[in-house]
């Protein structure tokens, strides 16, 4: 894929889905035009033929032509016929792949990062006892149906159970796609009443499912209802449509969202291969409307657990005006054990990114803790030692630096070590050495003082190089 091509045009046609139950103007709670009723029995045509369809850029057409069944999947990828377990997986966990996302697959096997995220595999049947359907205990933090209130000033509203593509690593496999429907009028009323009764909630996230699978008119009713709550300052929308269905980002949708600023959007790119010209055009349309964009990646074994892949993804996201926001450790949800990596791998990736990327391009690595513990940030340890007078710090290059604590609270340092002793962390922690530098560091070698192999004077302290 050539990511330097100019972004492809995104559909600007009317973005209302086709009528369901005889009306396109259904109240919240009506069933969306689910692909189950529109396409499950329709054979998936040759992808090249589909791409020539004049409606390819119509997001509603993309929804209608999703792969929803094992039979359609085998038609697209005949080699999967030999794996009988995949039919069992597809029966247990919902399956949906848009033709667009299917077209972004470069190699039709599980080594391809898009194929692996979209196509079921037998390893989803692995079920260790520590995995759960709701590992974050979201349903325990629902004061009213569909509204999750875990943090004091934030709440998450589940607006729909539908996604255009069901990720194989989804943390809401228990909900997403099991029945494609939207929030009802009564549920929305109860949610907004709760928000009004709790003015400490100033930030509301619209999630699901994917809110942007709803019609623009239906989505606007929800946004409008939340915006009408006086204490709500920020509305955020979590969506993967820029990744799997960029045709959804229409002019009509963007104009609607811009009426309710401040509105933020967090999307979900996991691999650079997903940043196609179509996705980049969708991101540009949102950014040009003044909508701040963030990205929440999930650390996935075999997909993006290579530090170089993550570096490339973060660089390209920033280029598209998308701030890498979170890098999530994969949740302890049933069906995703094969995607999980050790936490140490995430720490290694964060260690690699620091110093290679600006802070703007480095996401926060978090574990969304089981039992509703919330997001816990994880970082490499840059504090080596602490004393009353000095804190010893380590930078991304391995350089050790002593940071003097305020004199008003400092106690007298220990006596200096014997002259024959090589400097170490103790000398830094007691203030007898300023820094210990790694030998062979190219950045330091550019400095005239660092080119000397002997110690250099530094206000009575010493700076040493080690081999």
C-alpha positions as CSV (number, residue, x, y, z in Angstrom):
1,X,0.0,0.0,0.0
2,X,1.3,3.4,-0.9
3,X,0.5,5.7,2.0
4,X,1.9,8.7,0.2
5,X,-0.8,8.8,-2.4
6,X,-3.3,11.7,-2.2
7,X,-6.3,10.9,-0.1
8,X,-9.2,9.4,-2.0
9,X,-12.5,11.3,-2.0
10,X,-15.0,10.3,0.6
11,X,-18.6,10.1,-0.2
12,X,-20.5,13.4,0.4
13,X,-23.9,12.0,-0.4
14,X,-26.8,11.9,2.0
15,X,-25.8,9.7,4.9
16,X,-29.1,8.5,6.1
17,X,-29.3,4.7,6.0
18,X,-32.1,3.0,4.0
19,X,-35.5,2.9,5.7
20,X,-36.1,0.2,8.4
21,X,-39.6,-0.9,9.3
22,X,-40.9,1.5,6.6
23,X,-39.3,4.7,8.1
24,X,-35.9,6.2,8.1
25,X,-36.9,8.6,10.9
26,X,-37.4,6.0,13.6
27,X,-37.1,7.0,17.2
28,X,-34.1,5.7,19.3
29,X,-34.8,2.1,20.1
30,X,-35.8,1.2,16.6
31,X,-33.7,-1.4,14.9
32,X,-31.0,-0.2,12.6
33,X,-30.8,-1.5,9.0
34,X,-28.8,-4.4,10.2
35,X,-26.8,-6.4,7.7
36,X,-28.3,-9.6,9.2
37,X,-31.6,-8.7,7.5
38,X,-30.1,-7.2,4.4
39,X,-27.1,-9.3,3.5
40,X,-26.6,-12.5,5.4
41,X,-28.0,-14.7,2.6
42,X,-26.4,-12.6,-0.2
43,X,-23.3,-14.3,-1.6
44,X,-20.2,-12.2,-1.4
45,X,-19.2,-11.2,-4.9
46,X,-15.7,-11.1,-6.2
47,X,-14.0,-8.1,-4.4
48,X,-12.7,-6.6,-7.6
49,X,-16.2,-6.6,-9.0
50,X,-17.5,-5.0,-5.8
51,X,-14.9,-2.2,-6.0
52,X,-16.3,-1.3,-9.5
53,X,-19.8,-0.8,-8.1
54,X,-20.8,2.8,-8.4
55,X,-22.0,2.7,-4.8
56,X,-18.6,1.7,-3.3
57,X,-18.2,5.1,-1.7
58,X,-21.7,4.9,-0.1
59,X,-21.4,3.8,3.6
60,X,-24.9,2.3,3.6
61,X,-23.9,0.1,0.6
62,X,-20.8,-1.0,2.5
63,X,-23.0,-2.0,5.5
64,X,-25.4,-4.0,3.3
65,X,-22.5,-5.9,1.7
66,X,-20.7,-6.9,4.9
67,X,-19.5,-10.5,5.3
68,X,-21.7,-11.8,8.1
69,X,-21.6,-15.6,7.9
70,X,-19.0,-18.4,7.8
71,X,-20.3,-19.3,4.3
72,X,-19.6,-15.8,3.0
73,X,-16.2,-15.8,4.6
74,X,-15.3,-19.1,2.9
75,X,-16.4,-17.6,-0.4
76,X,-14.0,-14.8,0.1
77,X,-11.2,-17.0,1.5
78,X,-11.7,-20.6,0.3
79,X,-8.7,-21.9,2.4
80,X,-10.7,-21.3,5.6
81,X,-13.0,-24.1,4.6
82,X,-10.5,-26.6,6.0
83,X,-10.8,-25.1,9.5
84,X,-14.1,-26.3,10.9
85,X,-13.5,-24.5,14.2
86,X,-13.9,-21.1,12.5
87,X,-17.6,-21.8,12.0
88,X,-18.0,-22.5,15.7
89,X,-16.2,-19.2,16.5
90,X,-18.4,-17.3,14.1
91,X,-21.4,-18.8,15.8
92,X,-20.2,-17.8,19.2
93,X,-18.8,-14.3,18.5
94,X,-20.4,-11.9,15.9
95,X,-18.7,-11.6,12.5
96,X,-18.9,-8.6,10.2
97,X,-16.3,-7.2,7.7
98,X,-17.0,-4.3,5.4
99,X,-15.9,-4.7,1.8
100,X,-13.7,-1.7,2.2
101,X,-11.8,-3.2,5.2
102,X,-11.6,-6.5,3.3
103,X,-10.0,-4.6,0.4
104,X,-7.2,-3.4,2.7
105,X,-6.0,-6.9,3.3
106,X,-2.7,-7.4,1.5
107,X,-2.0,-11.1,2.3
108,X,-5.0,-13.4,2.9
109,X,-3.7,-15.1,6.1
110,X,-3.2,-14.4,9.8
111,X,0.2,-12.8,9.2
112,X,-1.7,-9.8,7.7
113,X,-2.6,-7.3,10.5
114,X,-6.0,-6.5,8.9
115,X,-6.9,-10.1,8.2
116,X,-6.0,-11.1,11.8
117,X,-8.2,-8.3,13.3
118,X,-11.2,-9.1,11.1
119,X,-11.3,-12.9,10.4
120,X,-12.2,-15.3,13.2
121,X,-9.7,-18.0,14.1
122,X,-10.0,-21.1,16.1
123,X,-7.8,-19.7,19.0
124,X,-10.7,-17.6,20.0
125,X,-12.1,-20.7,21.6
126,X,-9.2,-20.7,24.2
127,X,-10.9,-20.0,27.5
128,X,-8.6,-19.8,30.5
129,X,-10.4,-19.3,33.8
130,X,-9.0,-15.8,34.3
131,X,-10.9,-14.5,31.2
132,X,-14.4,-13.1,31.7
133,X,-17.2,-11.8,29.5
134,X,-17.1,-8.5,31.4
135,X,-13.6,-8.3,32.9
136,X,-13.9,-4.5,33.6
137,X,-17.2,-5.1,35.4
138,X,-18.9,-2.3,33.4
139,X,-22.4,-3.7,34.1
140,X,-21.6,-3.3,37.9
141,X,-21.0,0.5,37.3
142,X,-24.3,1.1,35.4
143,X,-26.6,3.2,37.6
144,X,-29.1,3.3,34.7
145,X,-29.2,1.0,31.7
146,X,-26.4,1.7,29.2
147,X,-24.7,4.4,31.2
148,X,-21.4,3.5,32.8
149,X,-20.3,5.8,35.7
150,X,-16.9,4.8,37.0
151,X,-14.8,8.0,37.3
152,X,-16.3,10.9,39.2
153,X,-16.4,13.4,36.4
154,X,-16.9,11.1,33.4
155,X,-19.6,8.8,32.1
156,X,-19.9,6.5,29.1
157,X,-23.1,6.1,27.2
158,X,-23.6,3.0,25.2
159,X,-25.6,4.3,22.3
160,X,-25.8,1.2,20.1
161,X,-24.7,-2.5,20.0
162,X,-23.8,-2.3,16.3
163,X,-20.4,-1.9,14.7
164,X,-19.7,-1.9,11.0
165,X,-16.8,-4.4,11.6
166,X,-16.5,-6.6,14.7
167,X,-12.9,-6.6,15.8
168,X,-11.7,-10.0,16.9
169,X,-10.1,-8.4,20.0
170,X,-13.3,-6.5,21.1
171,X,-13.6,-6.0,24.8
172,X,-17.4,-6.0,24.5
173,X,-17.9,-9.3,22.7
174,X,-20.7,-9.9,25.2
175,X,-22.7,-7.0,23.7
176,X,-21.4,-5.8,20.4
177,X,-23.2,-7.4,17.5
178,X,-25.2,-9.9,19.5
179,X,-28.3,-7.9,18.5
180,X,-27.8,-4.8,16.4
181,X,-30.0,-2.2,18.0
182,X,-29.8,1.4,19.4
183,X,-30.6,3.1,22.6
184,X,-34.3,3.6,23.2
185,X,-36.1,6.8,23.9
186,X,-36.7,5.7,27.5
187,X,-33.1,4.7,28.1
188,X,-31.9,8.1,26.7
189,X,-34.3,9.9,29.0
190,X,-33.1,8.0,32.0
191,X,-29.4,8.6,31.1
192,X,-29.9,12.3,30.7
193,X,-31.9,12.5,33.9
194,X,-29.0,10.8,35.7
195,X,-26.5,13.3,34.2
196,X,-28.6,16.2,35.3
197,X,-28.8,14.8,38.8
198,X,-25.0,14.4,38.9
199,X,-23.5,17.7,37.8
200,X,-20.0,16.5,38.7
201,X,-20.1,14.6,35.4
202,X,-18.7,17.1,32.8
203,X,-17.4,14.7,30.2
204,X,-19.6,12.2,28.4
205,X,-18.3,9.5,26.0
206,X,-20.7,8.1,23.4
207,X,-19.7,4.6,22.7
208,X,-21.2,1.2,22.0
209,X,-20.9,-0.5,19.6
210,X,-20.0,2.3,17.2
211,X,-22.2,5.5,17.4
212,X,-21.3,6.4,13.8
213,X,-23.2,3.3,12.5
214,X,-26.4,5.2,13.3
215,X,-28.1,7.6,10.9
216,X,-27.0,11.2,11.3
217,X,-30.5,12.3,12.4
218,X,-30.6,9.6,15.1
219,X,-27.0,10.4,16.3
220,X,-27.9,14.1,16.5
221,X,-30.8,13.4,18.8
222,X,-28.5,11.7,21.2
223,X,-25.8,14.3,20.9
224,X,-28.4,17.1,21.3
225,X,-29.9,15.4,24.4
226,X,-26.5,15.1,26.1
227,X,-25.4,18.6,25.1
228,X,-28.6,20.0,26.7
229,X,-27.4,18.8,30.1
230,X,-26.0,22.1,31.6
231,X,-23.1,20.5,33.4
232,X,-21.8,18.5,30.4
233,X,-18.8,20.4,29.0
234,X,-17.2,17.9,26.6
235,X,-18.7,15.2,24.4
236,X,-16.5,12.5,23.1
237,X,-17.3,9.9,20.5
238,X,-15.5,6.6,20.3
239,X,-15.6,5.2,16.7
240,X,-13.7,2.9,14.4
241,X,-15.4,4.1,11.3
242,X,-12.4,6.1,10.0
243,X,-10.5,2.8,10.1
244,X,-13.0,0.2,8.8
245,X,-15.7,2.4,7.1
246,X,-14.2,5.8,6.2
247,X,-17.1,6.4,3.7
248,X,-19.2,7.1,6.8
249,X,-17.4,10.4,7.4
250,X,-19.6,12.5,5.1
251,X,-20.0,16.2,4.9
252,X,-23.5,16.0,6.4
253,X,-22.2,14.1,9.4
254,X,-19.3,16.5,10.0
255,X,-21.6,19.6,9.7
256,X,-23.9,18.1,12.3
257,X,-21.1,17.3,14.8
258,X,-19.6,20.8,14.4
259,X,-22.8,22.3,15.7
260,X,-22.2,20.8,19.2
261,X,-18.6,21.7,19.9
262,X,-16.6,20.9,21.9
263,X,-16.9,17.5,20.4
264,X,-13.8,15.2,20.4
265,X,-13.4,11.9,18.5
266,X,-11.2,9.0,19.5
267,X,-10.6,6.4,16.8
268,X,-8.8,3.1,16.8
269,X,-6.0,2.5,14.4
270,X,-3.8,-0.5,15.4
271,X,-1.4,-0.8,12.4
272,X,0.1,1.6,9.8
273,X,-1.5,-0.5,7.0
274,X,-4.9,0.8,8.1
275,X,-4.0,4.4,7.2
276,X,-5.2,4.1,3.6
277,X,-5.9,7.1,1.4
278,X,-9.6,6.7,2.2
279,X,-8.9,6.7,6.0
280,X,-6.6,9.7,5.7
281,X,-9.3,11.7,3.8
282,X,-11.9,10.9,6.5
283,X,-9.5,12.1,9.2
284,X,-8.8,15.3,7.3
285,X,-12.5,16.0,6.9
286,X,-13.0,15.7,10.7
287,X,-9.9,17.7,11.6
288,X,-10.8,20.4,9.2
289,X,-14.1,20.8,11.0
290,X,-12.3,21.6,14.2
291,X,-12.9,18.2,15.8
292,X,-9.8,17.2,17.9
293,X,-8.8,13.6,17.1
294,X,-7.2,11.0,19.4
295,X,-6.3,7.4,18.8
296,X,-6.6,4.4,21.1
297,X,-4.6,1.4,20.0
298,X,-4.7,-2.0,21.6
299,X,-1.4,-3.9,21.9
300,X,-2.0,-7.1,19.9
301,X,0.4,-10.0,19.6
302,X,1.5,-10.5,16.0
303,X,-0.1,-7.3,14.9
304,X,1.6,-4.3,16.5
305,X,3.8,-5.7,19.3
306,X,6.9,-4.7,17.3
307,X,8.3,-1.3,18.6
308,X,9.1,-0.3,15.0
309,X,5.5,-0.9,13.9
310,X,4.2,1.2,16.8
311,X,6.7,4.0,16.0
312,X,5.6,4.1,12.4
313,X,1.9,4.1,13.4
314,X,2.4,7.0,15.8
315,X,4.4,9.1,13.3
316,X,1.8,8.7,10.7
317,X,-1.1,9.4,13.0
318,X,0.5,12.7,14.1
319,X,1.0,13.6,10.4
320,X,-2.8,13.2,10.0
321,X,-3.5,15.4,13.0
322,X,-4.4,12.5,15.2
323,X,-2.9,12.4,18.7
324,X,-1.8,8.9,19.9
325,X,-3.8,8.9,23.1
326,X,-3.8,5.4,24.7
327,X,-2.0,2.1,24.0
328,X,-4.2,-0.4,25.8
329,X,-3.0,-3.7,27.2
330,X,-5.4,-6.3,25.8
331,X,-8.3,-6.8,28.3
332,X,-8.9,-10.1,30.0
333,X,-12.0,-10.8,27.9
334,X,-13.0,-14.2,26.6
335,X,-11.9,-14.9,23.0
336,X,-8.8,-12.8,22.9
337,X,-6.2,-14.8,24.8
338,X,-4.1,-15.3,21.6
339,X,-3.8,-11.6,21.2
340,X,-2.5,-10.8,24.6
341,X,1.1,-9.9,25.2
342,X,3.1,-9.8,28.4
343,X,3.0,-6.4,30.1
344,X,6.8,-6.4,29.8
345,X,6.4,-6.2,26.0
346,X,4.4,-3.0,26.3
347,X,7.0,-1.5,28.7
348,X,9.7,-2.4,26.1
349,X,7.8,-0.6,23.4
350,X,7.3,2.5,25.5
351,X,11.1,2.4,26.3
352,X,11.8,2.3,22.6
353,X,9.4,5.2,21.7
354,X,10.8,7.6,24.3
355,X,13.5,9.6,22.7
356,X,12.6,8.5,19.2
357,X,9.3,10.3,19.1
358,X,8.2,13.7,20.5
359,X,5.9,13.6,23.5
360,X,3.1,14.6,21.3
361,X,3.4,11.3,19.4
362,X,3.8,8.9,22.4
363,X,0.6,7.3,23.7
364,X,0.0,6.5,27.4
365,X,0.4,2.7,28.0
366,X,-2.4,1.6,30.2
367,X,-4.0,-1.5,31.7
368,X,-7.7,-1.2,32.2
369,X,-7.7,-3.1,35.4
370,X,-10.0,-6.0,36.1
371,X,-12.8,-5.7,38.7
372,X,-13.5,-2.1,37.5
373,X,-10.1,-0.9,38.8
374,X,-9.9,1.7,36.0
375,X,-7.0,2.7,33.7
376,X,-3.6,2.3,35.3
377,X,-0.7,4.0,33.4
378,X,2.4,1.9,33.0
379,X,5.9,3.4,32.3
380,X,9.5,2.3,32.3
381,X,11.2,3.1,35.6
382,X,13.2,6.3,35.1
383,X,13.9,6.7,38.9
384,X,16.9,4.7,39.9
385,X,17.4,5.8,43.5
386,X,16.1,8.3,46.0
387,X,17.9,9.9,48.9
388,X,17.0,12.9,51.1
389,X,19.4,15.1,49.0
390,X,19.3,13.7,45.5
391,X,17.1,11.6,43.2
392,X,19.0,9.6,40.6
393,X,17.2,9.5,37.2
394,X,17.8,7.5,34.0
395,X,17.2,8.9,30.6
396,X,16.2,6.9,27.4
397,X,19.9,6.5,26.5
398,X,20.9,5.0,29.8
399,X,22.4,8.1,31.1
400,X,22.3,8.4,34.9
401,X,21.8,11.9,36.3
402,X,21.6,13.2,39.9
403,X,18.8,15.7,40.5
404,X,19.4,17.8,43.7
405,X,16.5,18.1,46.0
406,X,15.6,21.5,47.6
407,X,18.3,22.6,50.1
408,X,15.7,23.6,52.8
409,X,14.9,19.9,53.4
410,X,18.2,18.4,52.5
411,X,20.3,16.6,55.1
412,X,24.1,16.5,55.1
413,X,25.5,14.1,52.4
414,X,27.4,11.0,53.3
415,X,31.3,11.3,53.3
416,X,32.8,10.9,49.9
417,X,33.9,7.4,48.8
418,X,37.5,6.3,48.6
419,X,39.3,7.8,45.7
420,X,39.9,4.3,44.2
421,X,36.2,3.5,44.0
422,X,34.6,3.7,40.6
423,X,31.6,6.0,40.7
424,X,28.1,4.4,40.9
425,X,24.6,5.2,41.9
426,X,25.6,5.9,45.6
427,X,27.8,8.7,44.4
428,X,25.0,10.2,42.4
429,X,22.5,9.8,45.2
430,X,24.8,11.6,47.7
431,X,25.6,14.4,45.3
432,X,29.3,13.5,44.8
433,X,28.8,12.9,41.1
434,X,26.7,14.8,38.7
435,X,26.1,12.2,36.0
436,X,27.4,8.9,34.7
437,X,27.3,8.7,30.9
438,X,27.2,5.7,28.7
439,X,30.3,5.4,26.5
440,X,29.7,5.3,22.7
441,X,26.6,7.5,22.8
442,X,26.5,9.4,19.5
443,X,24.6,12.4,20.8
444,X,27.1,12.9,23.6
445,X,30.0,12.4,21.2
446,X,28.8,15.4,19.3
447,X,29.6,17.5,22.3
448,X,33.3,18.6,22.5
449,X,33.5,17.9,26.3
450,X,32.2,14.4,25.9
451,X,34.8,13.4,23.3
452,X,37.4,13.1,26.1
453,X,37.7,9.6,27.6
454,X,38.8,11.1,30.9
455,X,36.5,12.6,33.5
456,X,35.6,16.3,32.9
457,X,35.2,18.8,35.7
458,X,31.7,20.0,36.5
459,X,31.6,22.6,39.3
460,X,33.6,20.4,41.6
461,X,31.6,17.3,40.7
462,X,32.7,14.7,38.3
463,X,31.0,13.3,35.1
464,X,32.2,9.8,34.1
465,X,31.9,7.7,31.0
466,X,31.4,4.0,31.4
467,X,32.1,1.3,28.8
